[in-house]
Amino acid sequence: MNILLVAPVLVPLATLLLGILLRPRVRLVERLSIGGCSLLLLVGLALVWQAAGDVVLSGQLGGWPAPYGISLVIDRLSAAMVAISATIGLATVVYGVGHDCPPQVIRDFHLFVQGLLCGICGAFITADIFNLYVWFEVLLIASFALMALGGGKRHLAGTMSYMALNLFATLLFLLAAGLVYGTTGTLNMGDLALLVRAGETAPGTTAALSLMLLSFSIKAALFPVFGWLPATYHVPLMAVSALFAGLLTKVGVYALIRLVTLLWPEYGPAHEILLWIACATMLVGVLGAAAQSEVRRILSFHIVSQVGYMILGLALATPLALAGAVFYLIHHILVKANLFFIGGLAARICGSEHLAGMGGLYARHPGLALLFAIPALSLAGIPPLSGFWAKLLLVRASLESSVWWATAIALVTGIFTLLSMNKLWNEAFLKAHPQGEAALRTAGAHRCNWWSIAALALLTVAIGLGAGPVAEYASAAAAQLGDPQAYFHLLRTTEAR
C-alpha cells in the first residue's frame, strides 16, 4: 500500500502521541506541533501533485476486501482538502504561539489541534460510511476539548451549545448508518452507490439516507439547522475560532458533496431540495451578519451565508457547478480562517471585539488594514481575488441551468457581504478609537499572528491571480465526482479475487 494513502492520518496521530510523551516540555510540544503540521502540508502537496497527474490512490486496510474492509480513496477533491486542512492547521499553530495563555493551555491547544487534524483528514480520505462516523467522532472529541480551553462561564455556555447540537447530529448519523446497513447490507460508499443507482434498495433506505443528509446539514450549518454556529464560534480562543471557521463546517459540506454525487449523479428531488436550502442559507446568513455588532459573530454568520454558495454548486449538479463548489470550498477555507485571525489580532490591539469599542487601526497599523482588505474583498467576490472567480463559476452555472432566481440571490448576497465588510472596515479601522489612540495596544508582541495572516493573504492573492490552474483542477475534480471510478474499482478488484 502506498504510504501516502495513510499519511494524512498517521502524521497528525504520530505528532499527537509524541506530544503526549513530551507534555511537561511545553515549548518542545509547540515546536513539534508546528513540525507536524509542516510535514502534513508536505503530504498534502504531494497528494495534490499526484492527483493533478490523474493518479487516484485507493486501497483496503486490515486485509479485508471491499465492501467489508476499511476502504480509502484519495482523488482530486480529497487531496485538495488534505492540503488545505494542513495549511490552515499550520497557520493556526503558528498563530497560537502568540497567545497570552498559561503554559498548560498552550500545550493542550497544540495536542488537541493535532487530534482535530487527524479526524478531519480521516474523514476526507475514507470511502466507508462507518469509518466516516468514526472520524467524525474523533474530530468531535478534539473540537469539544478545544472549545472548552480557557475556561470561564462564557466558554462553558458556548461549549454546551456546541456539544448538544453536534452530539445530536452525530447520533443522527449513527442511527442513519445503522438503518442504511439494515436495509442494504453495506456501508461501503461505492457499493451503496451501485445499489442506489440501480434502484435495488428497500423503501426504508431513502428515509435512512435522508437522515444522514440531515446530520451532514447540521454539521455544515445549513438553513434551518445553522443556529449552533453563530452561538458558539465567538466563544473559544481566537486561534480555535479561526480553525473551526476554516475547517469544521467544510467537513459537513465535503460529506454532502461526496454522498450526493455518489448516490444521485443526475439532477433530481434531492438536488431540488438542496437548491432551495442553499438559497435560504445564503440569504439568512448574510442578513444575520448585518444585524450583528461583534466581529466574530458577524464573521460566524458569514460562514453560514458562504456555505450556501457551496451547496448551490452541489444542488445544480452540472460539471461547471461542481467545479464552482470545489473552487469555492478551497477559497473560503483560506479566506474565512484569515478573517478570524485578523479579527482576533484587531480585537487584541483595540481591547475589544465589539465594534463600538474598536477603532483607530488604519492609522496605527496600515499593514493590518491592507491584510484585512484582501480576504474581506475576496469574501465579497471583488475581482481579481479568489472569491470573484469562485462566484463567477457558480453564477455562470446557475444561469446555464436557467435558475435565474438563484443567480439573483447569489448576487444580492454578495452585495450584502460587501456592506458587512464595509461596516467592519469603518468601525474597526477608519473611525477613531472611542477611548483615544492611547488605548490601542502594541502588536509587536504578536509577530507570529502577522506571519499566519500574511501567508494566508498571499495565498488568497495567488489563487486569484492564478485562477486558471485552480479552476482547471476544480473542473477535473468535478469530473471525478461525476464519474467516481476509484470507488467502484475497489469493488471490482475484490470481485476479481
N, C-alpha and C positions, 0 to 999 in steps of 0.2 A: 504493500500500500504506500502511495506517495505520502511522505511525511507532511507535505503542505496541506493535505486534506484535513489533518487533525491539529495542525499547528495553531489555528485560531483559538482553539480551546486550551491546548497544552501550555502555550506561552503564558497567558494570564493565570492559569491554575498553578503552574510552577512558581511564578512570581509571588502568588498569594502564599503558597506553602513555605517558600523560603523566607518571605516576610514575617510569617508567624514565628519561625525559628529565631529570627533576628529582632523580635519585638522590643527587647529592652533598649536597643540601639536605634533611636527614632530617626536620626539623620541618615543612617545607613538604609533604613526602610524607605525613606523618602527617595534616596538615590536609586535604590533597587526598583522602586515603582516607576520612576522616570525611565530607567533602563528597560524594564519590562514592556512599557508602552512603546518605546522606540523600536524594540525588537518586533512587537506585534505590528507596528506600522510597516516595517520591512516585509513581514509576512504578507500583509495586505497588499502592498505594492507588487510583490512577486505574483500574488494571485491575480491581480488586475492585469499584469503583463501577460500571464498565461491565458487569461480569459480573452484579452484583446486579440490573441492569436487563435481564437476559436478552440482553445483547449478547455474542455469541461472535465473537472475532476469528480469522480464518483467512486464509491466503494462501500463495503459492508464491514462493520466492526464485530468482533467476537466470533467470527467464523460461521455465523448463522446466515443462510442465504435470504434474499428478499423473497416475500414480504415479511418474514419473521424476524430477521436480524435488524441491527441498527444501521439504517441507510444514511449516507452522507452524500450530498451533491453540492458542488461549488461551480456555479455558472457565472455569467457576467454580473447579474444583479447581486448574487451572494458575495462575489469578490469585491465589488464596489462598496457594499455595506460593511464588510470587514475592514476595508482600508479606511473608510470614512469614520468608522467607530474608533479605530486605533488613533486616527488623527485627533478626534475630539478627546479621547482618553488621555493622550499625551499633552494636549493643550490644557486639560483640566488639572492634571497632576503638577504641571509646571506652574499654572496659575495658583494652585493650592499652596505652593511654597511660601507665598506672601501672606498667608492667613495669620492673623494675630490670635492664635488659639493655644490652649495648653498642649504640651507635647503628646499626651496620650490621645487627644482628639486628632492631631495631625497624623499620628501613626495609624489610628483606626481608619481615618479617611482614606489613606493610601491602600490599606488592606481591602477595605470594602469596595473601592473603585475597581481593584483587580477582580474581585468576586463578581461585580456587576458586568465587567467586560467579558468575563468567562461565560456568563449566562447569555449575554446579548449575542456574542459570536456563535455560541452553540445553537441559538435559535435561528441564526442566519444560514447555517450550513446543514441542518438536519433535514431529512426527507421523510420523516416519520412523525405522525401526529402525537403519539405518546411522548416521544422524546422532545417534541416541541413544548409539550406541557411541562416536562421535567426542567427544561432550560428556562421556561417562564418562572418556575418556582425558584430556581437559583437566582435569577436576576431580581425576583420579588423580595427574597430574603435580604439580599445585599442592599436593595433600594430602601427597605424598611430601616435597616441599620444606618444608612447614610442620612435618611430623613430625620432620624432621631438624634444625630450627632449634634452636640452643643447644648442640649437640654433646654429647660425653660417651659413655661406654660404654653407659649405660642407654638413651640416645636411639638409639644405633646398633642395639642388640639389638631394641628396640621397632620401629624403622623397618624392619629387615629382616623381622620377622614380618609387619608390616603390608603391606610391599611384596609378599612372597611370596604371601600369600593373595589380595590384591586383584589382583595380576597374573594369578594363576591364574583368578580369576573373570572378569576382562576377556578373557583369551584364550578361555575357555569361551564367553563371549558372542560373540566374533568368529567362532568355529567354528560356533556355533549359527546366527548370522546368515547365514553362507555356505551352510549346509545348507538353511536356510529359502528363501533365494533360489534355490538349485539345484532345489528341489522345487516351488516355487510361481511363480518368476519375478518376485517383487515383494518389496519391503521396506517399502512404504508401509503404515502401520498400518490405515488404512481399507480399502485394497484387500485386505490379508491377512485382515482380519476378515470381509469379504464372502465370501471363498473358504472360510474355515473354517466359518462359519455355514451355508453352502450345502453343506458336505460335499464340496467339489470339490478336495480336496488329496490328494497322494500319501501312502501309508502312512508314509514317512520324515519327513513334516512334523511329525507328532505327537512323534516322537523328538527332532527338532531343537528344537521349541518347549519340550519338557521340559528340554533342556539350557539353554535360555535362562532358564527359570524357576529352574533350579538356580543359575545365575550371579547372578540377582537375589536369590535367597535368601541366598547368601553375603554379598552387599553389605548386605542387610537384617539380617544376623546372626540368622537363624532356626535353630532346632534342626534337625539336629545340627551345623550349619556356622557356629557363632557364636564359636568359641574365639579367633579372631583379635582380637575386640573387647576383651574384658577383659584380654587380654595386651598391649595396645598403648595404650589410651586414658589410662593413668596416667603415660605417659612424657613427652609434649610439654609445651610451655609451657601454663600454666593457661588462657589465653585460647584457645589452639588446641584444647585438650581440650574446652572448652565449645562451640566452633564445630562440632567434629566430632560431639560428643554430640547437639547440636541438629539438625544437618542431614544428615550423611553417610548414616546408615542409612535416613533418610527418603527419600533418592533411590531406594534399592532398594525400599522399600515403595511409593513412588509408581509405579515401573516395574511392580511386580507388580499394583497396583490397575489401572493403565491397561491392561496387556496382558490380564489375566484378564477384566476387564469387557468389553473389546472382542471378545475371541475366544470366550469362553464365558459369555454373559449368563445362561444358565439353570443352576441347581444341577446338578452332575454329578460325575464321578470326580475332576476336578481340585479341586473345592471340598471333596470328602470328604477328600482327602489334606491339603489346606491346613488343614482343621478340626483334624485330629489334630496336625499340626505346630504350629499356633497354641497349642493347649493345652499341648503339651510345652514349647514355648518359654516360655510364662508360668511354668510350674512350675520348670523347670530354672534359669531366670534368677533368680527370686526366692530359690530355695534357695541358689544360688551367692552371691548378695548376703549372705545370712545368715551364710555361712561366712567372710566377709572382715573384715579389721580395718584397712583403709586406705581413706580417704574416696573417692578416685577409683575404686578397684577395686569398692567397694560400689555406687557410682553407675553404673559401667560394666555390672555385672551387671543392674542395674535397667533399663538401656536394653534389654537382651535381653528381659527379662520384659515390658516395656511394649510392645515391638514385637509381642509375641504378641497383645495386645488388638486392635491394628490389623488383623492378619491374621485374627483371629476374625471381625471385621466383614466382611472380604472373603470369607471362606470361607462365611459364612451366605448371602451374595448376595441378601438381601432389601433393599428400599429403606431400611427402618429401620436394618438392619445396616450398609449402606454409609454412611448418614448418620452413624452412630456412629463408623465408621472415619475419616471425614473430620474429624469433631469431635475425635476422639482425636489425630489427626495434628497438628492445629493446636495443641491444648492441650499435647501432650507436647513439641513443639519448644521452646516458651517455657519450660516448667517445667524440663525437663532441662538446657537451657543455663544457666538461672539457678542450679540446684543446683550445677553445676560452678563457676560464677562464685563462689558463696558458699563452696563448699568450698575454692577457691583462696585467697580472702581469709582464711578461717579458718585455713588452713594457714600462711599468711604471718604472721599475728598470733601463732599458737601456736608457730611454728618447726618444725612437723612436720605431716604429713598422716596419720600413724599414730595411731589412736585412743588408744593407750596414752600417746602424747606430747602429747596435746591436753587442753584443759580450761580452765575459768575464763572462757569467752567471755560467758556470760549476765551475770555480774557486771560485766565490763569494758565490754561492748558489747551492752546490751539491745536496741538497734535492730537489730543484726545477727541477734539471736535471733528477733525478730519477722519479719524478712525471710526467714530460713530456714524459719520455721514455715509461711509461705504456700505456697511451692512444694512443701515436704515433705508437708503435709497434702493439697494438691491431687493430688500424685502418688499418695497412698494412697487418694484418692477420698472425702475428707471434705467434706460439704456446708457452705456453698453454693459451694465453689470449682470451677474448671473441670473437674477430673478427675472429680468426682462426676457431673456431667451427662453427660460422655463415657461413663463406665462404665454409667450408668443406661440410656442408649440401647442399649448393647451387651447388657446383661443382659436388657432387655425383648425385644430382637431374638432372643436365644438362647432365651428362654422361649417366645416366639411360634413359634419353629421346632422346639419340643419337644426341644431338645438340653440337657436339664436338667444333664447331667454337665459340659457346657462352662460352664454358668452357675455350677455349684458350683466349678469350677476357677478361674473368673474372680474369684469372691468370696473364695476361700481365698487366692489370690494377692494380693488387696487387703489381707487381714489380715496376711499375712507382710510386705508392703511397709510397712505401718504399724509393724510391730515393728522392721523395719530402720531406719526413720526415727527411731523412739524410741531405738534404740541409739546412733545418731549424736547425737541431742539430749542424751542422758545423758552420753556420753563427752566431747563437744566443748564443750557449753555449760554443763551443770549441775555436773559434778564440778570440783573444784579442779585447777588445773594441777599436774602432778606435780613441777615444779621451782619452784613458788611463783608468786605473782602477778607478781613482778618479771621473770619470764621472758617474759611477754607483751609483744609489740612494739606500738608505736603504729600505728594505722590511718589517722592523719591524712594521711600522705603518699600515700594511695591513694584520693583523693577520686573519681577517675574510676571506680574499681571500684564505689563506692557508687552512682553515678548509673546505671550499667548495671543493677545488681542491683535498685535501687528501681524503675526503669522497667519491668523485666520482671515484678516482683512486682505492680505496679499493673495491668499488662495481664492478669495471671492473675486478679486480683480482678475486673477489669472483665468478663472473659469469663464468670466465674462468676455475677456479678450480672446480666449481660446475656445469659444463656444462650439466651433465646428467639430473638433475632435471629440468633445464631450457629447455633443448631440449624436455623432456617429456611433459612439459607444452605447449611448442610451437607446438608439434605434436598433442596434444589434441585440441589446439586452431584451428589448421589447419583442424582437423576432424569436428569441429563445423562449420567452414567456408564452408566446403563441404556439410554439412547437416544442414542447418540453421533452425532447427525445432522451435526455440524460436520465429522467425519472423512469421512463419506460425501458431504457437499456438495462437497468439493474434487474428488472423482472425477466427480460429476455435472456440475460446471462444465466439466471437461475434455471430457466426452462431448458437451456442448452445442456446443463449438467444432468 
